[in-house]
Amino acid sequence: MTMDEADDLLVKLRLLAREESKAEAAALERAYEILNILDGKAGGLVTLNTFMGAFPAAAVAYFRGKTDFLHIAGLYLSFVLVMLLVVSAIFCFRIVRINWPFLYFIDAGGGKEFSDKELKELSHVIVARTRYYSAAWWITLLSLAGLAILAFLYAIS
């Protein structure tokens, strides 16, 4: 962060601390809290994906090298499950990444609506990241069902 960026941020933080800016500051705080919640959920889902991916990754060694249908099906299912969990993790990584400067869109000279553009941009980020999380969650749920099938294949082969 350069000195100009730091000075700009300081001006914006002081603007938000003024008594007449309390509503805007509260709205911005709530938006960032929502992003923090999504970050936490995404981090938890990545951890779950990691644990879930251990079984199909280990199952590859068990199913590999055998030519009967159950072993081939188990091998392919293991590969598909690992790929699904990787895709879910990629969606989660899109949630936790930082892609905008803090309070970048605040207009220090913008009068009563100085935070509108910042709130609008944050709203877009929240909606996009909620969609990423939802997709990652459904992919993980589908993978969980696949793990049950893989465990069944492992048990009967």
Residue pairs with C-beta under 8 A, 6 or more apart in sequence:
1 9
5 101
8 108
9 102
9 103
11 108
12 103
12 106
12 108
13 103
15 21
15 106
15 108
15 114
16 24
16 25
16 28
16 103
16 106
16 115
17 25
21 114
21 115
24 114
24 115
24 119
27 115
27 119
28 103
28 115
28 118
28 119
28 122
31 119
31 122
31 123
31 126
32 122
34 126
35 122
35 125
35 126
35 129
38 95
38 126
38 129
38 130
38 133
39 95
39 96
41 133
42 92
42 93
42 95
42 96
42 129
42 132
42 133
42 136
43 92
43 96
45 88
45 92
45 133
45 136
45 137
45 140
46 89
46 92
46 93
48 140
49 85
49 88
49 89
49 92
49 140
49 143
50 89
52 81
52 85
52 140
52 143
52 144
52 147
53 81
53 82
53 85
53 86
55 147
55 150
55 151
56 77
56 78
56 79
56 81
56 82
56 85
56 146
56 147
56 150
57 78
57 82
59 74
59 78
59 150
59 154
60 75
60 78
60 79
62 74
62 154
63 71
63 72
63 74
63 75
63 78
63 153
63 157
64 71
64 75
66 72
68 157
70 153
70 156
70 157
71 157
73 153
74 150
74 153
74 154
74 157
77 146
77 149
77 150
77 153
78 150
80 146
81 143
81 146
81 147
81 150
84 139
84 142
84 143
84 146
85 139
85 140
85 143
87 139
88 135
88 136
88 137
88 139
88 140
88 143
89 136
91 132
91 133
91 135
91 136
91 139
92 132
92 133
92 136
94 129
94 132
95 129
95 132
95 133
95 136
99 125
100 121
100 125
103 118
104 118
104 121
105 117
105 118
105 120
105 121
106 114
106 115
106 117
106 118
107 114
107 117
108 114
110 116
